[in-house]
Amino acid sequence: MREQRIQVAINGYGVIGKRVADAVVLQDDMELDGVADITYDYRIRVAVERSYPVFASLPEKRPEMEAADIPVAGTLDDLLQQVDVVVDCTPKGIAAENKEVYERAGVKAIWQGGEKHDLTGYSFVAQVNYEGALNRQFARVVSCNTTALCRVMHALHHHGWIKRARSVILRRGTDPWESHKDGMINTVIPETKVPSHQGPDAQKVIQDLDITTLAGAGPFNLAHIHFAMVETTRPVSLDKLRDALWDAPRIAFVRASDGLVALNAVYELMRDLDRPRADLWEVAVWEDALAVDECEVYLTYQVANEAIVIPETIDCIRALTGIETDGGKSIQKTNLSLGITKSFLPKTTQPIEHLAGPEVEHPAIEAVRATRAEFLSEGYKGHEEPV
Ligand SMILES: NC(=O)c1ccc[n+]([C@@H]2O[C@H](COP(=O)([O-])OP(=O)(O)OC[C@H]3O[C@@H](n4cnc5c(N)ncnc54)[C@H](O)[C@@H]3O)[C@@H](O)[C@H]2O)c1
């Protein structure tokens, strides 16, 4: 590395790239040298507003961008000369073709989940395999759904609880920024290949995880939702399950009893909390939907596809450069910089009883057990089912 601070480039300033750029700027051990793209629409103009140096990813696009008043600082090759790491956030398929460019420039590179594991040979989720990525040249941060699966399953798996996991994934129809061009209405599209790719992908990160996933897409665009059923090696109580999830980083509880009854409500909470772009970086697990029996545990959780991989990408930058060798410390640093929390409403959240794993200090003070118990006895069902 040229300096103490890691010099970072982003190639592709779309849904993921723009968020990674903003997160890099928040790190005291990183510097954003520039963002590269091929467009000149409002998205890249925001980068200019934020004073991020803008580069043309393809030299032939530079004249167009300049003609549209984008101040182009140079080409991607110029940008790569200045940096230690490039985070490739270009669309699926295009990203893989850039490998040669990064190799030639001698920079470290991170790809996103649209690319295949084999491109880098290393699929990354910070809390599972940070250390294995130390000083590698290339790594891939796995997709939003796989990241969520790995966070949740690892929280159980490292206690030796998982015999076999199954998860049903309902994906968002499209991303909000492009919902005028794409996305279905009034239907759900099941994927016909079983397992869907997320299960095998999670096994690239947690090799001995027995998991099968089924997926489909629905007419909503705020986030994905997973319904997981995990056969356990021994009976796991509800308290132990809750405790294990509480102790794992980047998993936070939401409660239907607080009115957080659906994807949109959790999204509204992120807006009320003034999160940038209403980003939910944590996996939001419905505490009131957790259930157990003598041989299985059941979980329902929300995965904000636009946001969840951002902290992973920041940690991956640290791992590849080796600037921080302790994954836990990097996670903590990233969490602090972004405001990632274990509790969205800490002043009114009841403490978790600690039964398994290392204690994570609870920020809550006062319990609201009575109201919650009353709510739990009935649960939330939405509108009555037709008879
Ligand atoms: N959108 C999501 O929810 C999401 C979640 C997790 C991971 N990912 C992954 O992140 C990656 C990027 O996805 P995205 O949703 O941010 O895409 P996006 O379409 O929002 O952004 C891609 C950006 O790359 C730019 N681009 C296109 N061709 C380029 C080229 N040749 N060189 C440089 N830039 C180019 C586009 O102009 C655009 O700004 C993909 O691998 C995707 O699978 C996406």
The ligand as a MOL file (V3000), in Angstrom:
LIG
                    3D

  0  0  0     0  0            999 V3000
M  V30 BEGIN CTAB
M  V30 COUNTS 44 48 0 0 0
M  V30 BEGIN ATOM
M  V30 1 N -29.0930 -4.2650 -6.9910 0
M  V30 2 C -28.9960 -5.0660 -5.9730 0
M  V30 3 O -29.9070 -5.1640 -5.1670 0
M  V30 4 C -27.7490 -5.8620 -5.7290 0
M  V30 5 C -27.5800 -6.4460 -4.4710 0
M  V30 6 C -26.4170 -7.1520 -4.2220 0
M  V30 7 C -25.4780 -7.3290 -5.2170 0
M  V30 8 N -25.6950 -6.7840 -6.4480 0 CHG=1
M  V30 9 C -24.6620 -6.9830 -7.4650 0
M  V30 10 O -23.9130 -5.7880 -7.5870 0
M  V30 11 C -23.4350 -5.6670 -8.9320 0
M  V30 12 C -23.9040 -4.3350 -9.4910 0
M  V30 13 O -25.3080 -4.3160 -9.4940 0
M  V30 14 P -26.1440 -2.9630 -9.3890 0
M  V30 15 O -27.5150 -3.3600 -8.9960 0
M  V30 16 O -25.4210 -1.9600 -8.5820 0 CHG=-1
M  V30 17 O -26.1730 -2.5290 -10.9110 0
M  V30 18 P -26.6610 -1.1270 -11.5050 0
M  V30 19 O -27.2050 -1.4270 -12.8360 0
M  V30 20 O -27.4880 -0.3770 -10.5340 0
M  V30 21 O -25.2980 -0.3340 -11.6570 0
M  V30 22 C -24.3150 -0.6860 -12.5620 0
M  V30 23 C -23.5360 0.5390 -12.9520 0
M  V30 24 O -22.4810 0.1460 -13.7980 0
M  V30 25 C -22.4500 1.0320 -14.8970 0
M  V30 26 N -21.8360 0.3480 -16.0550 0
M  V30 27 C -22.4240 -0.3460 -17.0410 0
M  V30 28 N -21.5040 -0.8180 -17.8880 0
M  V30 29 C -20.3070 -0.4200 -17.4250 0
M  V30 30 C -18.9730 -0.5910 -17.8600 0
M  V30 31 N -18.6660 -1.2890 -18.9560 0
M  V30 32 N -18.0060 -0.0500 -17.1060 0
M  V30 33 C -18.2810 0.6640 -16.0020 0
M  V30 34 N -19.5250 0.8620 -15.5540 0
M  V30 35 C -20.5210 0.3240 -16.2680 0
M  V30 36 C -23.8770 1.4510 -15.1260 0
M  V30 37 O -23.9560 2.6760 -15.8220 0
M  V30 38 C -24.3750 1.5710 -13.6860 0
M  V30 39 O -24.1610 2.8460 -13.1490 0
M  V30 40 C -23.9720 -6.9000 -9.6660 0
M  V30 41 O -23.0060 -7.9180 -9.5780 0
M  V30 42 C -25.1790 -7.2860 -8.8570 0
M  V30 43 O -25.5270 -8.6370 -9.0030 0
M  V30 44 C -26.7990 -6.0280 -6.7170 0
M  V30 END ATOM
M  V30 BEGIN BOND
M  V30 1 1 1 2
M  V30 2 2 2 3
M  V30 3 1 2 4
M  V30 4 1 4 5
M  V30 5 2 4 44
M  V30 6 2 5 6
M  V30 7 1 6 7
M  V30 8 2 7 8
M  V30 9 1 8 9
M  V30 10 1 8 44
M  V30 11 1 9 10
M  V30 12 1 9 42
M  V30 13 1 10 11
M  V30 14 1 11 12
M  V30 15 1 11 40
M  V30 16 1 12 13
M  V30 17 1 13 14
M  V30 18 2 14 15
M  V30 19 1 14 16
M  V30 20 1 14 17
M  V30 21 1 17 18
M  V30 22 2 18 19
M  V30 23 1 18 20
M  V30 24 1 18 21
M  V30 25 1 21 22
M  V30 26 1 22 23
M  V30 27 1 23 24
M  V30 28 1 23 38
M  V30 29 1 24 25
M  V30 30 1 25 26
M  V30 31 1 25 36
M  V30 32 1 26 27
M  V30 33 1 26 35
M  V30 34 2 27 28
M  V30 35 1 28 29
M  V30 36 1 29 30
M  V30 37 2 29 35
M  V30 38 1 30 31
M  V30 39 2 30 32
M  V30 40 1 32 33
M  V30 41 2 33 34
M  V30 42 1 34 35
M  V30 43 1 36 37
M  V30 44 1 36 38
M  V30 45 1 38 39
M  V30 46 1 40 41
M  V30 47 1 40 42
M  V30 48 1 42 43
M  V30 END BOND
M  V30 END CTAB
M  END
